[in-house]
């Protein structure tokens, strides 16, 4: 066989080997093959469709990168602390960047990787289940190693009691505090337990077991007791308050009740 024939065979074998390696790795972009995928959820009733591409923003979320099955971007929080700097966040189909306390849902329903677009379904309720912000009453006292201190007086780096994953007390430091102005119409949930503990919190404030105070009803269990009274009451102060402790749970005791923090 001639040298030219041998060279042709070597070239063909080389091409075959390269194609096999490309197919094995799943990387088709270098051979001109276009991958197209569209993963989606059904459109909710009365939803407004919003289509975004890289560099565009929907309220709290700026799209930076559209992946095959996710979207990377920056999230700009409004509650309980409004932020001017976005926090990196990755969204998947079904994730909602709206605020339920505002009655707004902005759910990611479609990722079109080949077209580099994403679609959100935005719905706005005329009667939100509860209002923002989602913090505690200014009358709340927090358990600390130095005794009970009013939440208004707490500052970053002060020590408080938090709970580990087993519910045991341990000392933590405060990482964040918030003081949020509320409208005169803001309502709080007043909770009284059978053992006498009492606490007022915004309906959206988290409990230590993953619920919110707005979901509590008389007869429910809460922090090793039973809810005796759960009622919406007017709030006569201008601000609500919250803190974020260090530790593995971010829990703390407010008026003796173990609660979660809204400052994630």
C-alpha positions as CSV (number, residue, x, y, z in Angstrom):
1,X,0.0,0.0,0.0
2,X,1.2,3.5,-0.9
3,X,2.2,6.0,1.7
4,X,-0.7,8.2,0.5
5,X,-3.1,5.3,1.3
6,X,-1.7,4.7,4.7
7,X,-1.9,8.4,5.5
8,X,-5.6,8.4,4.5
9,X,-6.3,5.5,6.7
10,X,-4.6,7.1,9.6
11,X,-6.6,10.3,9.1
12,X,-9.9,8.4,9.0
13,X,-9.0,6.5,12.1
14,X,-8.1,9.7,13.9
15,X,-11.4,11.2,13.0
16,X,-13.3,8.2,14.2
17,X,-11.4,8.2,17.5
18,X,-12.1,11.9,18.0
19,X,-15.8,11.4,17.3
20,X,-16.0,8.5,19.8
21,X,-14.3,10.5,22.5
22,X,-16.7,13.4,21.9
23,X,-19.8,11.2,22.0
24,X,-18.5,9.5,25.2
25,X,-18.0,12.9,26.9
26,X,-21.4,14.3,25.8
27,X,-19.8,17.5,24.5
28,X,-21.4,18.0,21.1
29,X,-20.8,21.7,20.7
30,X,-17.5,21.3,18.9
31,X,-18.9,19.3,16.0
32,X,-21.8,21.6,15.2
33,X,-24.6,19.6,16.8
34,X,-27.2,21.8,18.5
35,X,-28.7,20.6,21.8
36,X,-32.2,21.8,22.4
37,X,-34.3,21.2,25.5
38,X,-37.3,22.9,27.0
39,X,-38.4,21.8,30.5
40,X,-41.6,23.4,31.7
41,X,-44.5,23.5,34.1
42,X,-48.1,24.2,33.2
43,X,-49.2,27.8,33.3
44,X,-51.1,28.8,36.5
45,X,-54.5,30.4,36.0
46,X,-54.6,34.2,35.6
47,X,-50.8,34.3,35.2
48,X,-48.8,36.9,33.3
49,X,-46.0,35.3,31.2
50,X,-42.6,37.0,31.5
51,X,-39.8,35.8,29.2
52,X,-36.2,36.8,30.1
53,X,-32.8,36.3,28.7
54,X,-29.3,36.9,30.1
55,X,-28.9,40.4,31.5
56,X,-32.6,41.0,32.1
57,X,-34.3,41.2,35.5
58,X,-37.7,40.3,36.9
59,X,-38.3,42.3,40.1
60,X,-36.0,40.5,42.6
61,X,-33.9,38.3,40.2
62,X,-31.3,39.2,37.6
63,X,-30.6,36.4,35.0
64,X,-26.8,35.9,34.5
65,X,-26.5,32.4,33.0
66,X,-29.0,30.0,31.5
67,X,-28.0,26.4,32.0
68,X,-29.5,23.2,30.6
69,X,-31.7,22.7,33.7
70,X,-31.1,25.7,35.9
71,X,-30.7,29.5,35.9
72,X,-27.9,31.3,37.7
73,X,-28.4,34.9,38.8
74,X,-28.5,37.5,41.5
75,X,-31.4,37.7,44.0
76,X,-32.2,41.2,45.5
77,X,-34.2,40.7,48.7
78,X,-36.9,43.2,49.7
79,X,-38.0,41.6,53.0
80,X,-37.2,41.7,55.8
81,X,-34.1,43.7,54.7
82,X,-34.0,45.4,51.4
83,X,-30.6,44.7,49.7
84,X,-28.9,46.8,47.0
85,X,-26.4,44.1,46.3
86,X,-27.6,40.8,44.8
87,X,-26.9,37.4,46.4
88,X,-26.0,34.6,44.0
89,X,-28.8,32.1,43.6
90,X,-29.6,29.2,41.3
91,X,-33.2,28.6,40.2
92,X,-34.8,25.3,39.0
93,X,-38.1,24.7,37.4
94,X,-40.8,25.3,40.0
95,X,-38.8,27.8,42.2
96,X,-40.7,30.9,43.2
97,X,-38.9,34.3,43.6
98,X,-42.1,36.1,44.6
99,X,-43.1,37.1,48.2
100,X,-46.1,35.2,49.5
101,X,-46.5,37.8,52.2
102,X,-47.1,40.4,49.4
103,X,-49.4,38.0,47.6
104,X,-47.0,37.7,44.6
105,X,-45.9,34.5,43.0
106,X,-43.2,34.6,40.3
107,X,-42.5,30.9,39.4
108,X,-40.0,29.7,36.9
109,X,-41.9,27.4,34.5
110,X,-39.7,27.1,31.4
111,X,-36.0,26.9,30.6
112,X,-35.1,27.0,26.9
113,X,-31.4,26.3,26.8
114,X,-30.9,26.4,23.0
115,X,-32.9,29.7,22.7
116,X,-31.3,31.1,25.9
117,X,-34.6,32.2,27.4
118,X,-36.4,31.5,30.6
119,X,-40.1,32.0,31.3
120,X,-41.7,33.0,34.6
121,X,-45.4,32.9,35.5
122,X,-46.3,35.9,37.6
123,X,-49.6,36.0,39.6
124,X,-50.7,38.7,42.0
125,X,-53.3,38.0,44.6
126,X,-55.8,40.8,45.5
127,X,-55.9,39.5,49.0
128,X,-52.5,38.3,50.3
129,X,-52.6,35.7,53.1
130,X,-50.5,38.0,55.3
131,X,-48.5,41.1,55.1
132,X,-44.8,41.9,55.0
133,X,-42.5,42.2,56.9
134,X,-42.2,39.0,58.8
135,X,-40.7,40.0,62.1
136,X,-41.5,40.2,65.8
137,X,-43.1,42.8,68.0
138,X,-41.1,45.5,69.7
139,X,-42.3,44.1,73.0
140,X,-40.4,40.9,72.6
141,X,-37.6,39.8,75.0
142,X,-34.8,37.5,73.9
143,X,-33.1,35.0,76.1
144,X,-29.4,35.8,76.5
145,X,-26.6,34.6,78.8
146,X,-27.1,38.0,80.5
147,X,-30.8,37.6,81.0
148,X,-33.8,38.6,79.0
149,X,-33.1,41.7,76.8
150,X,-35.7,43.6,74.7
151,X,-35.2,42.8,71.0
152,X,-34.9,46.6,70.3
153,X,-31.7,46.7,72.3
154,X,-29.8,43.9,70.7
155,X,-26.9,44.6,68.3
156,X,-24.6,42.6,66.1
157,X,-22.0,40.5,68.0
158,X,-24.0,40.4,71.2
159,X,-24.4,36.9,72.8
160,X,-27.8,35.2,72.9
161,X,-29.0,31.6,73.5
162,X,-29.6,29.5,70.4
163,X,-30.5,25.8,70.0
164,X,-28.5,23.0,68.4
165,X,-30.3,20.4,66.2
166,X,-31.2,18.4,69.3
167,X,-32.8,21.4,71.0
168,X,-30.0,22.0,73.5
169,X,-29.1,25.5,74.5
170,X,-25.8,26.9,73.3
171,X,-24.3,30.4,73.2
172,X,-24.3,32.2,69.8
173,X,-23.6,35.7,68.6
174,X,-25.9,37.9,66.6
175,X,-24.9,38.1,62.9
176,X,-27.7,40.5,61.8
177,X,-30.4,42.7,63.2
178,X,-33.3,44.3,61.4
179,X,-35.8,47.1,62.2
180,X,-38.5,47.3,59.6
181,X,-41.1,50.1,59.3
182,X,-44.7,48.8,59.0
183,X,-47.9,50.4,57.8
184,X,-50.6,51.4,60.3
185,X,-52.7,48.5,59.0
186,X,-50.1,45.8,59.8
187,X,-51.5,42.9,61.8
188,X,-49.7,40.6,64.2
189,X,-50.5,37.1,65.3
190,X,-50.9,36.9,69.1
191,X,-50.1,33.5,70.4
192,X,-50.8,32.3,74.0
193,X,-49.7,28.8,75.0
194,X,-51.3,26.6,77.7
195,X,-48.2,27.1,79.9
196,X,-48.7,30.9,79.9
197,X,-46.0,31.9,77.4
198,X,-47.2,34.6,75.0
199,X,-45.7,36.1,71.8
200,X,-46.8,38.5,69.0
201,X,-45.2,38.0,65.6
202,X,-46.0,38.9,62.0
203,X,-48.0,36.1,60.3
204,X,-45.1,35.1,58.1
205,X,-42.5,34.7,60.8
206,X,-41.2,31.2,61.0
207,X,-41.6,28.9,64.0
208,X,-38.8,26.5,64.9
209,X,-40.5,23.6,63.2
210,X,-40.9,25.1,59.7
211,X,-44.4,26.6,60.0
212,X,-45.3,30.2,60.2
213,X,-47.2,32.0,63.0
214,X,-50.0,32.7,60.5
215,X,-50.6,29.0,60.1
216,X,-51.1,28.3,63.9
217,X,-54.5,27.6,65.3
218,X,-55.8,26.9,68.8
219,X,-55.1,23.3,69.7
220,X,-51.9,23.1,67.6
221,X,-48.6,22.1,69.3
222,X,-45.8,24.6,69.6
223,X,-42.5,24.4,71.4
224,X,-43.6,21.5,73.8
225,X,-46.9,23.2,74.6
226,X,-50.4,23.6,73.1
227,X,-51.6,26.8,71.5
228,X,-54.5,28.2,73.6
229,X,-55.1,31.4,71.6
230,X,-54.1,32.3,68.1
231,X,-55.6,35.6,66.9
232,X,-54.8,38.5,64.5
233,X,-54.5,41.8,66.4
234,X,-53.7,45.4,65.3
235,X,-50.1,46.4,65.9
236,X,-49.6,49.8,67.5
237,X,-45.8,50.3,66.9
238,X,-44.0,51.7,63.9
239,X,-41.4,49.0,63.5
240,X,-41.0,45.2,63.8
241,X,-37.7,43.5,64.6
242,X,-35.7,40.4,64.0
243,X,-32.2,38.9,64.6
244,X,-30.1,36.2,63.0
245,X,-27.9,34.2,65.4
246,X,-25.0,32.1,64.5
247,X,-25.1,28.4,65.0
248,X,-26.5,25.4,63.1
249,X,-30.2,26.1,63.5
250,X,-30.5,30.0,63.6
251,X,-33.2,29.4,66.3
252,X,-33.6,31.6,69.4
253,X,-36.0,32.1,72.3
254,X,-38.4,35.0,72.0
255,X,-40.6,35.5,75.1
256,X,-39.5,32.0,76.1
257,X,-40.8,30.5,72.8
258,X,-38.2,28.9,70.4
259,X,-38.6,30.5,67.0
260,X,-36.8,30.6,63.7
261,X,-35.2,33.7,62.1
262,X,-36.5,35.4,59.0
263,X,-33.1,36.7,58.2
264,X,-31.7,33.9,56.0
